[in-house]
Amino acid sequence: MSIEKLALTKEGGIREAMEKVKRYHLTLDFHGCNENTLADMDIFYDLLNKLPGEIGMKKLTMPYLMKGNYYPGITGFVVIETSHISLHSFTETKQLLIDVFSCQPYDPEKIEKELTAIFKPEKVIKNFLKSS
């Protein structure tokens, strides 16, 4: 049954509840990272495996990683109970793009601090959106 149908059968209860759910979305663009760190599958796996617990989230899957062919680097993600965490590295341009989306609050500063310590970017562009 679709959410729309379920919402109609429960007199809009689910729709109203979903409209009240806050959303937290952090994006970090790291520039000038070390190429070797950006290409290290073990670092990515360990990070995606540990980070959810460190920010109070529950993993629903183990981390999934793949190497890029056309754009050398690593793409990795982990599904958490309240959404996802993803990382995309580009070794040729020394960039790392990070995306943390959740309906549960978390500390974006903690994530930025931990990832900055690992990847040591020369420049960081940060965006954090919180719905009301």
Helices and strands as residue ranges (DSSP letters): H 3-9, H 13-20, E 24-31, H 35-38, H 41-54, E 64-68, E 73-80, E 83-90, E 95-102, H 108-119, E 123-130
